[in-house]
Structures are given as structure tokens and as C-alpha cells.
């Protein structure tokens, strides 16, 4: 094999699992075994961190047990979790696998997208949300797909571009109370254009929602946020209108909310730093981006 290709991946959570599943899909049995190993280990450690499970072993003893003594399997490390008391949490650090004739080194990063922006990697995986929050320009019209996202990235700001989504789609969705939505009116982007009043969102999604809906639609709209500890869908019900990440919308209906337009797919995305691309990274990118059922597929 040629020189290893380093790929930045998240250290934990849904984006890491989506990236591992993509490698499993194109890398054969060894990659699939690695994906299962890492995912099950981190789910177990998450349960311990949240207090849903217990282990008599200390955290360093568990780290040693998870590590591959031959050096080819996954390695883990510790971070401080943001839960009360800031407990130490086991997260992914690195692993080496073979994919499409390439030796690939997966490297865990807290913020893979930013690692690509600083030219540490040519390829990486992260949430599409972070791209919108960080580098997509705000314009009168909103964005809805991959072609819009890449077109809004200022080449003077970054060399990173989105190659494809991975299909682990959770949508940012409009929700409203029946009282807010007039009879016979669709709850979509055009409704927001004519709406004036509060719009409830998570505080960290302010720039993302501005990019997705566009600045024209938000004229006359006031962002409001859930109270500490308040369920977001309950806060949207109080405000009358909001944007929330939802899979099925079941809990939204529990709060009497009407589900509207799916605004933007919150997928894990494969990204490339074009300035750092080589023949090997482009070949690997092609293999990783093939045959994906994704809402963020290139046109």
C-alpha cells in the first residue's frame, strides 16, 4: 500500500458512527468489525457517563482493555464531558484500516471541520450544521441543498468544500401551533416570509437558521430560546413558531404542534480541503462518496 491517508473524524456521537458506517460499507469485513467495535464501546461508555450503566473497573483500566496490543486496532482517549461535574469520558482517538487499496488512518478530532480549515487534513467528516454555522454566507435567499452550501462558501475564507452527505438525515423542521398557522396555509418558507413575531430556536443554531431561511424571510422575526431545562418543543409551543431537529415529529405532536417544511438535512458530511488534495485522497474520496442515499447528494 501507499503512504497512509489521514482522515479527520469526530471523537464521538452520531457523526462518528455515520463515518464509521461509511468506511464499513466500502472497506470490507475488517472495516465493518472496526465500526462495530468502536460504536459499541462508545455507546457503553456514554451509558456509564450518563449513569445508566456501571463498571467496577477504573477508567484507565477500561482504556487498556479497549486498546489493541498489536497496534492496528482502535485507540481511545479521555475528555472532560460537559455534564454536571465534568466527568471524564472515553472517546475515539485513532485507528488504521484498509479501504480501496489505501491504508487509512482515522484520527479523532473535537472539531474535524476546523481541522480541515487549518489544513491539518485533506479529508474529514463532520456535521453539515457546522459548515452552515461557520462559513456559509448569509444572503436574502436561504439554502436547502449541497449545491447551495458550496456556492455560499467564500473561497477567500476556506479551501474546504462538501463532497457528499452520508444519509444519516435528521431534518431542521418548521413547527407551529395551530393558533399561529391560519387555516389552509402551508407551514413553509413562504409562511415565514409573511410572519412577524417570535421564532423559537436553540441558541447555537441562530446563524444556521439565518443561512437556511435567508435574511429576507427573517425580517420582522425575533429569535427566542428555551428556558434552561425546558424541552425545546415545549418552548416552541409557548412561542407559537420554531425550528427544531426532528426524526419523526412524534414528540412535537405531543405538544400540539403542526409539522411543516423540512428546511435542511442535518447530515454528517464528507469534506475535502481542495488545497491539500492529492491523487490518493481524491481516489479515497471517490470510493467513500459512491452509492450513498443522501439528501445532500451533489446535483
N, C-alpha and C positions, 0 to 999 in steps of 0.2 A: 504494500500500500504506500501511497504518497504521504507527505507530511500531514499530520493531523489537522483537521479543520476545527477551530474552536467556535462554539455556538453558545451565545448567552441565553439562559433560560431563567425563569423565576425560581425562587427558592422554595415556594410552597403554593398551595391553593389551586383553584380551577385552571388558571393559565399554565401552570407547570404540568398538571395532569393532561391537559389538551396537547401540549407539546410532546410529552412522552408517548401519548397515543398515536401521534403523527409519526414519530420515529418507529413505533411498533408496527404501524401499517406498512412502512416501506423498508424496514430493516430486518425482517425475519424473526425467527424464534428467539434469538439472543436479545434483540431489542425489545421484544414483547415481554420476555421474562424480566428484563430490567424495569420496564414500565410498571409491571405488576408489583415487583419488589418495592420500588420507591413509593408508589402510590399507597400501598397497604401500610408501609412503615410510617409514612407521614400522617395518614389518617389515624393510625393508632396513637401517635404522638400528639396529634391535635386533641384527641379524646382525653388524653392524660392532662394536657394543658388546661382544657375546659372543665376538668374534674369529673368527666363522665366515665373514666376508667382509672385504674391504679396499677402501679407496678412497683414491686418491692425493691427492684434494682435502682441504683442511683443513675443519674443522667449520663455520667461518663461511662458507667458500666454498660448502659444501653448503647451508647455510641460505639463502643468497642465491639459489641455483639453484632451491630448492623454492618460494620465495615468488612470488606473482603480482604482477607490476609494476602491474597495473591496480587492485589493492587489493581485488578481490572474492573472490579465491581463498583457500586456507588459508594461515595464518601459523604458524610454528613457533618454539619457543624451546629453551633448554638447561636441563637439570637435572643434578645430580650423581647418577649411578647408585649403587646400594648394593653393587655388586660390588667385588671387591678392587681397590684403587687409586682407587675412586670416579671412574670415567671420566665425562666429560661425555656426555650423551645427548640427541639431538634428540627433542622431544616436541611434541604438538599444542598450539597456543595459541589460535587463533580462526579463524572463517570465517563468511561470510554466505550464506544460501540462502533460497529461497522455498518455503514449504510451505502449501498450502491457503489461499492468499490472504494469508498472513502473511510478512513479512520476518523471518527468524530469525537471530539472532547466536549461534553456538555459541561458548562460552567455556570454555577448558580450565582445570581446577582439579585440584590434587592430591587434594582430598577434597571432591567435589561435594556429598555428603550434608551435611557440616558447613557448607558454604557456604549451603545451603538453611536449615539450622538457625539460622544467624546472619542470616537474612533478606536475603541478598545477591541471591537469585533466587527466583522463584515456581515454576520448573520445573527439573528436573535429572535426571540419570541416574547411578546408582552401583550397586554390588553389594548384593544383598539381605543378604549376610552382615554388612555394616557396620551395617545397621539393627538386626539382632539383637544385634550386639556393643555397640551404643551405647545404644539406647533401649527395647528390648523388655524389659518387666518379667519377673523370674524368679518362676515360680509352680509349685505342685506338679505340675500337668499341663503337658506340653510343647506346642509349636506345630508345625503341619505345613503350613499354607496361608496365603494372603494375609489372609483374614478374621481369622485368629488373630493375625497380625502387627499389623494396625492396631488390633485390640481391646486389645492389650497396650501400646500406646504411650500413655503418660501425657500427657494434654493440657496438664498444668501444666509438662511438661518440654520439649515442642516442638510446633510447629504443622505439622510435616511428616507427610504420610501417603503410603503407597504406592498408586499408581494401577493399575499392572499390571506383570507381568513381561514380558520381551522374547523369551522362548523359547530363549535360549542356555543350556539347562539342563545343569548338572553337579550330581550329587546327593552330598550328605553321606550316606555309606552305612555301615551297620554291617558289620564284618568280624571273623571269629573263626577260630581254629584248630579243626580237628575235635576235638581233645582237650578244648577248652573247652566245646564245644557237645554236650550229651548227645544220644544217638540219638533221632530222632523229634521233637526240639524245634526249633521255628522260631526263627531268629535275628531277633527283632524287639524292639519296645519292651518288651513284657511280659517277655522274657528278661532284659533289663537290670534290670527291677524286682526280680527274684529273685536277681540276680547280686551277688556280693561279691568284690572283688579289683581288680586294675589295669585301667585303661581308657586306651589309648594314643591321644593326640590331638596335633595341632600346638599349641604353647604359645599362639599367638594366638587359638585357637578355644575357649578354656576357657569364656568366658561364652556364646558361641554354642551350644556343646553343652549347657550348662546350660539355656538357653532352649528348645532343641529337644526335649530329652529330659524336661525337668521336674525339679524338685528331689527329688520323691519317688523317681523311678527311680534317682537317683544316690546315695541313702543307702547307705553301705557300699562305695561305689566310690572308688577312689583314682586320680586322674589321673596318668599317667606320660607322658614325652615322648621323642621320638627323641634319640639322642646326636648331637652335632654331626657333620654329614656323613653320617649314617645315613639310608638310604632309609626313608620312613615306613611302607611296607608291611612291610619287614623288621622294623621296631620293633614293629609290631602283632603280627607272628608271634611275636616274643620275649615280648610281654606276654600274648598269648592272646586279647585282645579290643580293638577300637579303632573309631574313626570316621575316615573318610578321604574326600576328594573324589575321585570316580571317574567316568569316562565309560563304559568298557566292563567294567572289572574284570579285564582280561587280566593285568596285572602282579600283581594280588592273587593270582590262581590260581597264578602262577609261584612265589609264596611259600607255597603250600599253604593259602591262606585260603579260607574259605567266605564268600560274599557274602550279606548279609542284607538287611534292610529299607532302602529308600531313605528316609531320615529327612526331609530338607528340600532343596528345589531351590535351588541356588546360582545364581540368575539375575541378570542385570542388570535393574534395575527403573526405571520412570519414577516420579518422586516429585513431589509438589506441596506447597508451603508454602501452606496454606489462607489464612493471614492476608495473603499477598501476591497472591493470585489476582485476576485481572481478567477481563473478558469475553474479551479477546484470548487470555490464557493458557489459559482454560478451553476455548475453541474449538480452540486448538492441541493441548491435551491430548486432547480427544476424537478428533481426527484421528490423533494418534500412537498412541492406545490401541486403535484399531479393528483387528479381524480378525487377532489375534495367537494363535498356537498356543503357549500358555504353561502351565506347571504352576502358576503363581501367578495365574491368572485370577480376578477377583472372582466371588463367587457371585451 
